[in-house]
Amino acid sequence: MAAARKALPSAPNEAFGYGDPRGRIELRRNLADYLARARGVRADPERILVCSGYVQALNLLSDALRVQGATTMAVEEFGYNLHWDVIRSRGLDPVPVPVDQYGVRSDLLVGQAALLTPAHQMPTGVPLAPDRRAAAVEWAREADALLIEDDYDGEFRYDRQQVGALQALDPERVVYTGTASKSLAPGLRLAWMVLPEAMMEPVLEAKRTTDLLSATLDQLILAEFIASGHYDRHVRRSRLHYRRRRDKLVELLAVRAPGVKVAGISAGLHVLLDVPGQALEMVDRAARQGLGIAALDRYRFVPAPNDRQAIIVGYGTPPDHAYTGALDLLCQVLAV
Ligand SMILES: Cc1ncc(COP(=O)(O)O)c(C=O)c1O
């Protein structure tokens, strides 16, 4: 609110006209500084494009790749249906690549691009192992392909200092994408890309013919929020908050549902739990009591309901007053 009160009255006149399709320079500058500091991204404000959520980033990148002749994008075998639908809707073929306890199998990447969640695989919760990170970049160089790094929750690591962005290994081969959806709120629809030189023109053309540029006032408010130091403070506070929530969840499950195993690193806003029963039945039971959890199978490219029985629990959304009650319900549902 304070950022809006400060940013709006001081907005220059030209901020109300058509502007640079990359977005407001104030925000691009502040993002470049923040991303370098917080995520180790090699970010030049000239190479940043602000867009409407990660979903738009993926739309624009897919469009740009198709224009350049791409046909296929490798995706992690676990992920979001929505993202695979976006890729298909832009005329590319998403091809699933296996994921194990070290992250995606970088030795099996195919096509002209690969979409990865290296910091914290969504939803299995493992980070991409150092040799796999290097191998992914090597593959991109050899195959003349592009890596898309979806850094959706990279700021939220609790067990150690977060691992820096993959993009730093080769900024001409890796597009870095970040979003305000986890750090602030999904309704803001604000995300950003740091683009290799070769992708600037085709992505800008895709942006121009999609919506010309993203809403400038929201950008000015976020720019002010970052410049004032409030964004850093907010992320620090949120990190502590989510970490406490996760710890509480893990502690309670150990006592009340000892058959459940927590998978993945201590990070992010969701956790994957291996369960000692049929995941789908547990999800149904939870839904009947008003608790929203999902079976891992829902996030699988090729469904295999009898394979790994695991559920995904997002612990970021319940309001504080409802969290303890939600955990209690969760324990009841998972204790078999
Ligand atoms: C894997 C993953 N990527 C990206 C996003 C962000 O998407 P958007 O910026 O479109 O809200 C999310 C959701 O927050 C996510 O879980």
The ligand as a Tripos MOL2 file, in Angstrom:
@<TRIPOS>MOLECULE
LIG
   16    16     1     0     0
SMALL
NO_CHARGES

@<TRIPOS>ATOM
      1 C1          6.0340  -24.5760  -11.2060 C.3       1 LIG1
      2 C2          5.4450  -23.2070  -11.2260 C.ar      1 LIG1
      3 N1          5.8710  -22.3410  -12.1400 N.ar      1 LIG1
      4 C3          5.3870  -21.0790  -12.1920 C.ar      1 LIG1
      5 C4          4.4110  -20.6560  -11.3090 C.ar      1 LIG1
      6 C5          3.9210  -19.2480  -11.3860 C.3       1 LIG1
      7 O1          3.0220  -19.0730  -12.4200 O.3       1 LIG1
      8 P1          2.3420  -17.6530  -12.6740 P.3       1 LIG1
      9 O2          3.4080  -16.6220  -12.6120 O.co2     1 LIG1
     10 O3          1.7320  -17.7880  -14.0280 O.co2     1 LIG1
     11 O4          1.3100  -17.4570  -11.5940 O.co2     1 LIG1
     12 C6          3.9090  -21.5450  -10.3700 C.ar      1 LIG1
     13 C7          2.8450  -21.1630   -9.4470 C.2       1 LIG1
     14 O5          2.9470  -20.3210   -8.6390 O.2       1 LIG1
     15 C8          4.4640  -22.8390  -10.3020 C.ar      1 LIG1
     16 O6          4.0710  -23.7020   -9.3770 O.3       1 LIG1
@<TRIPOS>BOND
     1     1     2 1
     2     2     3 ar
     3     2    15 ar
     4     3     4 ar
     5     4     5 ar
     6     5     6 1
     7     5    12 ar
     8     6     7 1
     9     7     8 1
    10     8     9 2
    11     8    10 1
    12     8    11 1
    13    12    13 1
    14    12    15 ar
    15    13    14 2
    16    15    16 1
@<TRIPOS>SUBSTRUCTURE
     1 LIG1         1 GROUP 0 **** ****
